[in-house]
């Protein structure tokens, strides 16, 4: 396992540093991923794609930079942008989840139509997966799509749909083959959010912000060709999308940046002239988290080494979402404890304003709790790790007796 960046990547490292020296002043502020990209962000995204620091391995014919796939490239680029405190570019659901899915199983026509505007940030996507009765058991979705001539007709209800209130498009998991077993009866469709029959209703989180939505479909018609792979292949395609989602949620580089922010906060915050970094109870927690982040980065390096060698990481890959989310929550929990009563501040600047460091930590804390559920609940993730990764016996399923009818 390679823990340090191999020497052969030093030239790329210097290339990124030179780019930041020349163009770093053009970077938008960090964050801003929960709203539509503004003009500054779009200009920055185009610059990143042009130089190969975003959409690096997306082929040129689809609007990308066209570099050969190399797992270490992304590490070098991410670490240098993080060290410099510069925005790494648009990382929304379209860029980080839908584009990789199309590259793997989409048609040539679909790639040519949707990838270029998505990686430029012009086309914003939302993910229509979860439903009120199908969260942890995603295969139980009941939203239906029936083929009527040359169009799919969609009826149903999705919830926890991030970005639906400003998204242009949705990738949607729905039931198209109701007569088949639930995993085999799903299809992965693509629809325009301006299509008649779509209603978006906001869902506000514990922070008071509007990030999620419920989406209702009432006889929504979309072209029959707006299907990724084929009828009944939705479960396979959705799992490709979810694989990329979970990798992003547990990203080790981002956790390293949060640790640095936390240490700086504890150094700069004081009580009676004494920095909180010098309080034994806080310092002990910080050092423990530092060790966990170092271990998590080492695990990330192990995965990269295995991917580079063409090996299947197996159970090593399965723990990414669970480990990353729980570690992220412990980081934000310490920050809120360090800040005391001030750490409970939230919603200081409204939907579009840049909040201060205090409000950002509280928002991170509450959002991290939501990630225990989002992208696959951590309890289900532990079952997957145990059963599929470690070969443990399946969790017992309790049979529920049908209620007696007509007695008495």
PyMOL commands that set and color helices and strands:
alter all, ss='L'
color gray80, all
select helices_A, chain A and resi 7-26+39-51+60-62+71-84+93-105+108-120+138-140+234-249+252-268+276-278+280-308+315-318+320-344+357-371+378-389
alter helices_A, ss='H'
color red, helices_A
select strands_A, chain A and resi 125-128+144-148+151-158+169-175+186-192+198-204+210-223+270-271+274-275
alter strands_A, ss='S'
color yellow, strands_A
deselect
rebuild
show_as cartoon
